[in-house]
Amino acid sequence: MLKTTPTPETDAELRERVDRLCAERFMPIVNGWKDHGRTCRPLIEAIAEEGLFGLTLPAEYGGAGRVERYSAILCLLRERFGYHDALIDTQFAIQGLGTNAILRMGTDDQRDRYLPGLVEGKTLFSFALTEPHSGSDVLGMRTRARRDGDGWVLNGSKMFISGAPDSDVYITFARTGDDDKRSVTAFLMETGMPGFTARGGIALQAPHAIGYLDFDECRIPDSQRLGEVGQGLRAALGTLEIFRPSVGSATLGMARRALDLALAFSTSREAFGGHLSDLDGIRLKLGIMAAMVEGGAALVDRAANLRDSGQSTIVEGAVSKAFATESAVEVIYQSQQIHGGRGVIVGEEIEMISRAVRPTTIYEGASEVQRSIIGRAEAKRVKAGGARPAIALNTAPADLRALLEVLRTTYESWIGAAGEAIDTPAFHVRLAETAMAVEAAETCPAGHARYILALSAARVLSGNIARTGGTTDCAPVTRAVRAIERGEDAFALAIAEQLIDG
């Protein structure tokens, strides 16, 4: 029977409940599931029975009605799912990707038909955008839909569709304009429709149900159209904008688990007359790993909260996904290093996490795409004379606040003096790298981690100014760094000491 939450939980209460459910109910299902190339329906049903699919859906569809916190709760859930096991996160996330546009753009009839099936775990959904010839290049899609009487006829194919071949409903995107590549329309495709075939057959290093969709003169009624004709990109890109921070959140859950595993292993592993954790080299890794996780978490929280407040988060979402996923990959790599030979034994938990995290920098817009989004947006902002929203720094110590302020000033000066280079893709890459580093330091709560992120951002900024041939004076950054009494290593060792002492 579907369980509902009669009164809204605090985030801490929800986090505690999800952790308990993962340990007591979901993980036994995961551990007993052998066919990782297919959708784990028992897990989907268990998540639904605990009311987790419906937390952020309106009450009229069986949800708990917390729509106003859709992004924040999505990120919270995915972070905890990612911590416990990637399969839990994957099965949960695919359903959200496949229904978000229905919630935002569907007709009343479409919401009535489909959303209760999500809440109850009886209907499986997928998001079908990628094609064999076009992944991140959405405008290069070749699947077409043509008007035919009072319906549509689809022809083409999709690839890398998570949930295929097991899903019941696929939000599918097809070109509906001959001359305008942006004229894309979304459709709700159901398994069994004549001319529509979903098939598996893609084997990934971290397996889950994923495959192809084929459309061969597939005829559907206009009632299966989602949103207005030609507005499919709004449905697709809007979904990606909402879900990108949650990808970062899921990977941070994996990174937190990897950090915990590294901490447990290093404090118990005997080496050189003591424990691994007694070695400064190991402690430095642990401290830096923790700082990277905190920086990513701050960026994810910012993006989710801004989105829930009704603001556009195209840039913030890109920053959070790129920084968090790449930080998680690095943290998990370092955890493997700390585990030594055990870190690369197939089947060890850290080895499985290393496989699960790797695709996250690719799907829903690869890191290179995120850098392009960030770099182009920052260049456009500066050329238009705009300023980034101010970040409150009053909680930071004076020396850290001075460094953060000079980082921002120098960053803005560098872009402003870029000249024609500001419009080049290569400059956009360096611009994005720097923006992510600076904003992680600005956004992270005060503490040793923020010092590490700020000092790291100083290196990134100075290095990228040199790489691009910029003439901006970096001396103020150097002076601000020197004014901080301790270096990155000292802060990392202090964090490690706190972790080890518990």
C-alpha positions as a printed NumPy array, in Angstrom:
array([[  0.   ,   0.   ,   0.   ],
       [  1.224,   3.48 ,  -0.891],
       [  2.524,   5.359,   2.138],
       [  2.021,   9.088,   2.361],
       [  3.579,  11.643,   4.665],
       [  0.745,  13.453,   6.487],
       [  2.869,  16.404,   7.577],
       [  5.92 ,  17.855,   5.818],
       [  9.188,  16.53 ,   7.173],
       [ 12.153,  18.734,   7.842],
       [ 15.11 ,  18.081,   5.583],
       [ 16.911,  16.395,   8.464],
       [ 13.933,  14.111,   9.12 ],
       [ 13.61 ,  13.253,   5.436],
       [ 17.322,  12.531,   5.176],
       [ 17.16 ,  10.248,   8.215],
       [ 14.118,   8.418,   6.846],
       [ 15.712,   7.902,   3.44 ],
       [ 18.915,   6.578,   5.   ],
       [ 16.909,   4.105,   7.045],
       [ 14.859,   3.005,   4.045],
       [ 17.977,   2.543,   1.932],
       [ 19.652,   0.406,   4.57 ],
       [ 16.624,  -1.635,   5.653],
       [ 14.502,  -1.932,   2.522],
       [ 16.146,  -0.793,  -0.699],
       [ 19.633,  -2.277,  -0.341],
       [ 18.351,  -5.846,   0.18 ],
       [ 16.51 ,  -5.499,  -3.142],
       [ 19.62 ,  -4.101,  -4.85 ],
       [ 21.837,  -6.841,  -3.45 ],
       [ 19.451,  -9.496,  -4.715],
       [ 19.061,  -8.008,  -8.191],
       [ 21.283,  -9.748, -10.719],
       [ 20.087,  -8.471, -14.112],
       [ 21.483,  -4.936, -13.98 ],
       [ 20.782,  -4.508, -17.679],
       [ 17.059,  -4.39 , -16.958],
       [ 14.897,  -2.099, -14.841],
       [ 14.563,  -3.228, -11.24 ],
       [ 10.774,  -3.063, -10.915],
       [ 10.778,  -4.339,  -7.305],
       [ 12.956,  -1.362,  -6.36 ],
       [ 10.692,   1.064,  -8.244],
       [  7.679,  -0.369,  -6.435],
       [  9.392,  -0.113,  -3.039],
       [ 10.371,   3.535,  -3.616],
       [  6.779,   4.266,  -4.638],
       [  5.293,   2.479,  -1.625],
       [  7.361,   4.708,   0.647],
       [  5.873,   7.807,  -0.998],
       [  9.169,   9.107,  -2.409],
       [  8.096,   9.544,  -6.034],
       [  5.179,  11.669,  -4.902],
       [  6.885,  13.984,  -2.432],
       [  7.   ,  16.922,  -4.852],
       [  3.857,  16.197,  -6.868],
       [  0.449,  17.848,  -6.368],
       [ -1.98 ,  16.138,  -4.012],
       [ -4.566,  15.649,  -6.772],
       [ -2.263,  13.072,  -8.37 ],
       [ -1.505,  11.269,  -5.123],
       [  1.536,  13.339,  -4.173],
       [  2.486,  15.074,  -0.94 ],
       [  2.129,  18.505,  -2.551],
       [  5.621,  19.895,  -1.913],
       [  5.931,  21.237,  -5.453],
       [  7.494,  24.491,  -4.286],
       [ 10.619,  22.569,  -3.156],
       [ 10.874,  20.263,  -6.147],
       [ 14.559,  20.911,  -6.862],
       [ 15.797,  20.968,  -3.279],
       [ 14.04 ,  17.717,  -2.361],
       [ 15.131,  16.09 ,  -5.623],
       [ 18.758,  16.912,  -4.786],
       [ 18.401,  15.723,  -1.204],
       [ 16.959,  12.38 ,  -2.275],
       [ 19.521,  11.798,  -5.   ],
       [ 22.423,  12.651,  -2.701],
       [ 21.33 ,  10.043,  -0.178],
       [ 20.481,   7.471,  -2.859],
       [ 23.891,   8.026,  -4.447],
       [ 25.563,   7.516,  -1.08 ],
       [ 23.951,   4.116,  -0.561],
       [ 23.985,   2.693,  -4.092],
       [ 24.041,   4.1  ,  -7.62 ],
       [ 21.275,   1.739,  -8.764],
       [ 18.798,   3.304,  -6.33 ],
       [ 19.618,   6.741,  -7.657],
       [ 19.465,   5.644, -11.291],
       [ 16.062,   3.994, -10.992],
       [ 14.668,   7.009,  -9.144],
       [ 16.166,   9.638, -11.462],
       [ 14.984,   8.04 , -14.706],
       [ 11.375,   8.316, -13.529],
       [ 11.8  ,  11.992, -12.717],
       [ 13.404,  12.765, -16.064],
       [ 10.547,  11.02 , -17.818],
       [  7.785,  12.904, -16.011],
       [  9.068,  16.398, -15.241],
       [  7.865,  17.844, -18.543],
       [  4.434,  16.239, -18.031],
       [  4.2  ,  18.012, -14.686],
       [  5.306,  21.354, -16.166],
       [  3.693,  21.307, -19.619],
       [  1.166,  18.485, -19.804],
       [ -2.559,  18.962, -20.227],
       [ -4.876,  18.138, -17.335],
       [ -5.787,  14.917, -19.123],
       [ -2.13 ,  13.932, -19.557],
       [ -1.344,  14.594, -15.903],
       [ -4.409,  12.594, -14.863],
       [ -3.386,   9.705, -17.13 ],
       [  0.269,   9.464, -16.241],
       [  1.283,  11.039, -12.907],
       [ -0.679,   8.649, -10.637],
       [  1.195,   5.784, -12.316],
       [  4.478,   7.406, -11.307],
       [  3.386,   7.928,  -7.71 ],
       [  2.194,   4.332,  -7.428],
       [  5.222,   2.848,  -9.188],
       [  3.012,   1.107, -11.736],
       [  4.156,   3.011, -14.826],
       [  7.781,   3.357, -15.919],
       [  8.891,   6.504, -17.753],
       [ 11.889,   7.535, -19.864],
       [ 13.337,  10.703, -21.4  ],
       [ 14.234,  10.179, -25.085],
       [ 16.353,  12.975, -26.543],
       [ 19.729,  11.532, -27.625],
       [ 20.192,  10.033, -31.092],
       [ 22.922,   7.95 , -32.74 ],
       [ 24.141,  10.999, -34.661],
       [ 23.491,  13.712, -32.079],
       [ 23.975,  13.697, -28.344],
       [ 24.646,  17.088, -26.821],
       [ 24.007,  18.657, -30.246],
       [ 20.244,  18.697, -29.776],
       [ 19.681,  20.733, -32.933],
       [ 21.258,  17.956, -34.962],
       [ 18.453,  15.489, -34.234],
       [ 17.094,  13.61 , -37.233],
       [ 13.956,  12.018, -35.828],
       [ 11.001,  13.701, -37.516],
       [  7.279,  13.979, -36.924],
       [  4.969,  15.084, -39.717],
       [  1.359,  16.134, -39.499],
       [ -1.07 ,  13.626, -40.959],
       [ -4.734,  14.497, -40.604],
       [ -5.59 ,  14.755, -36.915],
       [ -2.431,  12.931, -35.833],
       [  1.312,  12.603, -36.352],
       [  3.689,  10.127, -38.015],
       [  7.171,   9.645, -36.527],
       [ 10.28 ,   8.277, -38.228],
       [ 13.795,   8.008, -36.833],
       [ 15.712,   6.553, -33.921],
       [ 17.015,   7.328, -30.471],
       [ 20.037,   5.942, -28.597],
       [ 21.302,   5.86 , -25.005],
       [ 17.76 ,   5.999, -23.659],
       [ 17.827,   5.035, -20.001],
       [ 14.924,   2.777, -19.119],
       [ 14.687,   1.151, -22.556],
       [ 13.39 ,  -1.386, -23.303],
       [ 11.401,  -1.651, -20.062],
       [  9.655,   1.708, -19.764],
       [  5.966,   2.095, -20.517],
       [  6.039,   5.765, -21.598],
       [  8.811,   7.68 , -23.37 ],
       [  8.877,  11.472, -23.654],
       [ 10.223,  11.654, -27.206],
       [ 11.464,  14.68 , -29.123],
       [ 11.2  ,  15.037, -32.902],
       [ 11.748,  17.786, -35.441],
       [  8.494,  19.205, -36.788],
       [  9.889,  21.984, -38.959],
       [ 11.673,  21.564, -42.274],
       [ 13.741,  24.736, -42.178],
       [ 13.928,  25.667, -38.501],
       [ 16.136,  23.27 , -36.536],
       [ 14.696,  24.678, -33.332],
       [ 11.203,  23.561, -34.308],
       [ 11.086,  20.47 , -32.116],
       [  7.959,  18.972, -30.575],
       [  7.588,  16.547, -27.653],
       [  5.392,  13.443, -27.772],
       [  4.296,  10.822, -25.252],
       [  5.073,   7.45 , -26.793],
       [  3.622,   4.313, -25.223],
       [  4.99 ,   0.805, -25.578],
       [  2.914,  -1.145, -28.08 ],
       [  2.104,   1.725, -30.406],
       [  2.318,   0.444, -34.023],
       [  5.628,   1.357, -35.628],
       [  7.343,   2.06 , -32.285],
       [  9.974,  -0.337, -30.929],
       [ 12.082,  -0.056, -27.771],
       [ 15.078,  -2.349, -27.477],
       [ 18.041,  -2.798, -25.179],
       [ 21.509,  -3.997, -26.069],
       [ 23.864,  -1.279, -24.794],
       [ 26.324,  -2.65 , -22.237],
       [ 27.787,   0.03 , -19.955],
       [ 30.653,  -0.158, -17.465],
       [ 28.065,   0.619, -14.769],
       [ 25.093,  -1.286, -16.212],
       [ 21.462,  -0.285, -16.08 ],
       [ 18.554,  -0.609, -18.509],
       [ 19.504,   1.497, -21.523],
       [ 18.904,   1.101, -25.214],
       [ 17.383,   2.305, -28.458],
       [ 14.038,   3.538, -29.766],
       [ 12.988,   3.027, -33.398],
       [ 10.138,   4.814, -35.184],
       [  8.935,   3.44 , -38.517],
       [  5.89 ,   5.307, -39.79 ],
       [  4.66 ,   5.354, -36.203],
       [  1.212,   6.946, -36.218],
       [ -0.103,   8.585, -33.023],
       [ -3.055,  10.867, -32.204],
       [ -2.52 ,  14.545, -31.439],
       [ -3.529,  13.838, -27.825],
       [ -0.031,  12.325, -27.385],
       [  1.625,  15.646, -28.174],
       [  3.185,  17.216, -25.067],
       [  3.127,  20.997, -25.119],
       [  2.709,  23.25 , -28.117],
       [  4.009,  22.4  , -31.57 ],
       [  7.585,  23.633, -31.905],
       [  8.05 ,  24.007, -28.124],
       [  9.781,  20.693, -27.54 ],
       [ 13.134,  22.292, -26.78 ],
       [ 11.512,  24.128, -23.901],
       [ 10.346,  20.795, -22.534],
       [ 13.725,  19.124, -23.063],
       [ 16.047,  21.907, -21.935],
       [ 13.778,  22.825, -19.041],
       [ 13.98 ,  19.269, -17.749],
       [ 17.765,  19.241, -18.1  ],
       [ 18.054,  22.595, -16.339],
       [ 16.157,  21.217, -13.357],
       [ 17.938,  17.862, -13.24 ],
       [ 21.553,  18.918, -13.802],
       [ 22.136,  20.055, -10.189],
       [ 20.622,  16.777,  -8.999],
       [ 23.18 ,  14.845, -11.069],
       [ 25.826,  16.734,  -9.148],
       [ 24.051,  15.902,  -5.907],
       [ 23.948,  12.181,  -6.691],
       [ 27.654,  12.125,  -7.465],
       [ 28.398,  13.986,  -4.251],
       [ 26.565,  11.205,  -2.437],
       [ 28.932,   8.743,  -4.108],
       [ 31.894,  10.938,  -3.201],
       [ 30.81 ,  11.153,   0.44 ],
       [ 30.624,   7.373,   0.521],
       [ 34.067,   7.113,  -1.086],
       [ 35.463,   9.541,   1.492],
       [ 33.937,   7.515,   4.332],
       [ 35.396,   4.315,   2.875],
       [ 38.828,   5.927,   2.551],
       [ 38.652,   7.198,   6.118],
       [ 37.624,   3.789,   7.474],
       [ 40.301,   1.966,   5.468],
       [ 43.139,   4.37 ,   6.289],
       [ 42.412,   4.378,  10.02 ],
       [ 42.357,   0.586,  10.198],
       [ 45.077,  -0.33 ,   7.694],
       [ 48.415,  -0.949,   9.402],
       [ 51.436,   0.429,   7.566],
       [ 54.949,   1.603,   8.43 ],
       [ 54.539,   0.952,  12.136],
       [ 51.208,   2.715,  12.447],
       [ 48.121,   3.309,  10.339],
       [ 47.829,   4.793,   6.873],
       [ 45.955,   7.72 ,   8.384],
       [ 49.084,   8.66 ,  10.362],
       [ 50.843,   9.594,   7.118],
       [ 50.639,  13.239,   6.088],
       [ 50.331,  12.23 ,   2.426],
       [ 47.117,  10.36 ,   3.195],
       [ 45.822,  13.126,   5.451],
       [ 46.381,  15.697,   2.73 ],
       [ 44.265,  13.612,   0.368],
       [ 41.471,  13.243,   2.914],
       [ 41.369,  16.971,   3.635],
       [ 41.329,  18.025,  -0.02 ],
       [ 38.684,  15.405,  -0.808],
       [ 36.417,  16.765,   1.929],
       [ 36.85 ,  20.339,   0.69 ],
       [ 35.946,  19.367,  -2.877],
       [ 32.769,  17.675,  -1.669],
       [ 31.746,  20.731,   0.339],
       [ 32.379,  23.052,  -2.599],
       [ 30.225,  20.945,  -4.896],
       [ 27.458,  20.666,  -2.296],
       [ 27.315,  24.448,  -1.883],
       [ 26.953,  24.985,  -5.633],
       [ 24.233,  22.322,  -5.883],
       [ 22.302,  23.871,  -2.99 ],
       [ 22.541,  27.314,  -4.576],
       [ 21.225,  26.112,  -7.926],
       [ 18.367,  24.109,  -6.389],
       [ 17.24 ,  26.93 ,  -4.103],
       [ 17.37 ,  29.509,  -6.882],
       [ 15.323,  27.244,  -9.125],
       [ 12.722,  26.711,  -6.403],
       [ 12.47 ,  30.487,  -5.98 ],
       [ 11.423,  30.743,  -9.624],
       [ 14.679,  31.998, -11.112],
       [ 16.382,  30.727, -14.244],
       [ 19.359,  28.558, -13.333],
       [ 20.839,  27.642, -16.7  ],
       [ 24.29 ,  28.891, -15.696],
       [ 24.089,  27.913, -12.02 ],
       [ 22.908,  24.435, -13.008],
       [ 25.8  ,  24.049, -15.425],
       [ 28.294,  25.232, -12.8  ],
       [ 26.937,  22.844, -10.179],
       [ 26.863,  19.812, -12.475],
       [ 30.332,  20.304, -13.927],
       [ 32.052,  21.159, -10.644],
       [ 30.277,  18.531,  -8.534],
       [ 30.621,  15.637, -10.966],
       [ 34.263,  16.339, -11.734],
       [ 35.019,  16.785,  -8.035],
       [ 33.299,  13.488,  -7.296],
       [ 35.336,  11.685,  -9.956],
       [ 38.531,  13.051,  -8.388],
       [ 37.47 ,  12.228,  -4.829],
       [ 36.596,   8.668,  -5.785],
       [ 39.884,   8.29 ,  -7.676],
       [ 41.808,   9.412,  -4.591],
       [ 39.811,   7.008,  -2.428],
       [ 40.901,   4.197,  -4.74 ],
       [ 44.497,   5.351,  -4.348],
       [ 44.187,   5.235,  -0.58 ],
       [ 42.757,   1.707,  -0.832],
       [ 45.799,   0.638,  -2.857],
       [ 45.438,  -2.732,  -4.543],
       [ 42.08 ,  -3.322,  -2.897],
       [ 40.755,  -0.254,  -4.665],
       [ 40.897,  -1.924,  -8.063],
       [ 39.606,  -5.378,  -7.146],
       [ 36.441,  -5.928,  -9.178],
       [ 33.477,  -6.097,  -6.839],
       [ 35.001,  -4.052,  -4.02 ],
       [ 32.642,  -1.209,  -3.117],
       [ 35.051,   1.583,  -4.035],
       [ 35.746,  -0.075,  -7.398],
       [ 32.017,  -0.265,  -8.128],
       [ 31.586,   3.379,  -7.166],
       [ 34.407,   4.347,  -9.532],
       [ 32.501,   2.754, -12.415],
       [ 29.184,   4.268, -11.384],
       [ 30.482,   7.836, -11.152],
       [ 32.314,   7.943, -14.472],
       [ 29.295,   8.466, -16.8  ],
       [ 27.986,  11.403, -14.749],
       [ 30.373,  13.855, -16.4  ],
       [ 28.912,  12.795, -19.771],
       [ 25.145,  12.342, -19.581],
       [ 22.632,  15.214, -19.422],
       [ 25.212,  17.44 , -21.062],
       [ 28.905,  16.528, -20.92 ],
       [ 31.297,  18.709, -18.927],
       [ 32.46 ,  20.265, -22.191],
       [ 28.887,  21.355, -22.909],
       [ 28.565,  22.814, -19.414],
       [ 31.785,  24.775, -19.909],
       [ 30.454,  26.144, -23.178],
       [ 27.217,  27.228, -21.467],
       [ 29.093,  28.891, -18.616],
       [ 31.759,  30.542, -20.756],
       [ 29.348,  31.956, -23.323],
       [ 27.018,  33.233, -20.615],
       [ 29.818,  34.932, -18.692],
       [ 31.193,  36.543, -21.832],
       [ 27.726,  37.79 , -22.764],
       [ 27.167,  39.153, -19.265],
       [ 30.398,  41.136, -19.208],
       [ 29.903,  42.503, -22.734],
       [ 26.445,  43.696, -21.692],
       [ 27.873,  45.405, -18.613],
       [ 26.137,  43.09 , -16.167],
       [ 27.401,  41.951, -12.791],
       [ 27.065,  38.613, -11.046],
       [ 24.666,  38.625,  -8.084],
       [ 26.542,  39.57 ,  -4.924],
       [ 27.467,  36.735,  -2.551],
       [ 27.377,  37.529,   1.156],
       [ 30.909,  37.315,   2.506],
       [ 30.328,  38.824,   5.938],
       [ 30.611,  35.428,   7.649],
       [ 34.127,  34.906,   6.307],
       [ 37.211,  35.901,   8.351],
       [ 38.841,  39.141,   7.245],
       [ 41.774,  37.533,   5.433],
       [ 39.546,  35.095,   3.551],
       [ 37.047,  37.829,   2.707],
       [ 39.865,  39.964,   1.295],
       [ 41.037,  37.084,  -0.914],
       [ 37.53 ,  36.348,  -2.166],
       [ 36.962,  40.009,  -2.991],
       [ 40.215,  40.336,  -4.926],
       [ 39.507,  37.085,  -6.762],
       [ 36.212,  38.486,  -8.002],
       [ 37.719,  41.859,  -8.919],
       [ 40.629,  40.284, -10.812],
       [ 38.327,  37.814, -12.551],
       [ 36.077,  40.61 , -13.795],
       [ 39.063,  42.68 , -14.915],
       [ 40.472,  39.733, -16.869],
       [ 37.219,  39.206, -18.78 ],
       [ 36.788,  42.916, -19.373],
       [ 40.255,  43.17 , -20.907],
       [ 39.928,  40.059, -23.096],
       [ 39.153,  41.967, -26.302],
       [ 38.276,  39.798, -29.286],
       [ 39.297,  36.637, -27.404],
       [ 36.127,  36.904, -25.354],
       [ 34.152,  35.436, -28.265],
       [ 36.381,  32.407, -28.846],
       [ 35.471,  28.883, -27.653],
       [ 38.974,  28.359, -26.214],
       [ 38.61 ,  31.437, -24.   ],
       [ 35.167,  30.244, -22.928],
       [ 36.713,  27.008, -21.62 ],
       [ 39.215,  28.855, -19.417],
       [ 36.541,  31.328, -18.412],
       [ 34.251,  28.506, -17.271],
       [ 37.004,  26.742, -15.336],
       [ 37.755,  29.936, -13.478],
       [ 34.109,  30.82 , -12.855],
       [ 33.479,  27.404, -11.303],
       [ 36.512,  27.67 ,  -9.019],
       [ 35.738,  31.213,  -7.877],
       [ 32.031,  30.562,  -7.325],
       [ 32.715,  27.378,  -5.345],
       [ 34.889,  29.421,  -2.993],
       [ 32.353,  32.234,  -2.771],
       [ 29.414,  29.905,  -2.137],
       [ 30.924,  27.374,   0.273],
       [ 30.081,  28.007,   3.946],
       [ 32.891,  29.413,   6.056],
       [ 35.505,  26.993,   7.337],
       [ 38.75 ,  25.288,   6.374],
       [ 37.15 ,  23.983,   3.171],
       [ 36.404,  27.519,   2.023],
       [ 40.025,  28.539,   2.54 ],
       [ 41.164,  25.577,   0.424],
       [ 38.695,  26.403,  -2.33 ],
       [ 39.688,  30.08 ,  -2.335],
       [ 43.411,  29.31 ,  -2.5  ],
       [ 42.744,  26.794,  -5.266],
       [ 40.687,  29.398,  -7.143],
       [ 43.619,  31.808,  -6.9  ],
       [ 45.838,  29.262,  -8.653],
       [ 43.215,  28.573, -11.313],
       [ 42.618,  32.263, -11.977],
       [ 46.307,  33.195, -12.19 ],
       [ 47.053,  30.155, -14.347],
       [ 44.246,  30.823, -16.805],
       [ 45.166,  34.467, -17.135],
       [ 48.652,  33.287, -18.128],
       [ 47.288,  30.556, -20.449],
       [ 45.122,  32.995, -22.386],
       [ 47.844,  35.63 , -22.646],
       [ 45.869,  37.99 , -20.464],
       [ 47.543,  41.186, -19.25 ],
       [ 45.529,  41.551, -16.037],
       [ 47.777,  42.165, -13.028],
       [ 47.705,  39.148, -10.686],
       [ 49.809,  40.86 ,  -8.015],
       [ 46.756,  41.695,  -5.845],
       [ 45.825,  38.014,  -5.834],
       [ 49.354,  37.045,  -4.812],
       [ 49.351,  39.581,  -1.962],
       [ 45.952,  38.364,  -0.73 ],
       [ 47.178,  34.768,  -0.753],
       [ 50.295,  35.708,   1.196],
       [ 48.176,  37.524,   3.761],
       [ 46.608,  34.213,   4.753],
       [ 48.817,  32.74 ,   7.442],
       [ 48.423,  29.105,   6.396],
       [ 48.587,  27.344,   3.033],
       [ 46.261,  24.792,   1.485],
       [ 48.15 ,  21.882,   2.999],
       [ 47.746,  23.209,   6.534],
       [ 44.001,  23.577,   6.07 ],
       [ 43.771,  20.116,   4.52 ],
       [ 45.634,  18.575,   7.469],
       [ 43.31 ,  20.376,   9.875],
       [ 40.253,  18.958,   8.085],
       [ 41.782,  15.475,   8.107],
       [ 42.433,  15.707,  11.828],
       [ 38.787,  16.562,  12.408],
       [ 37.665,  13.634,  10.249],
       [ 39.966,  11.142,  11.938],
       [ 39.118,  12.3  ,  15.439],
       [ 35.44 ,  11.981,  14.549]])
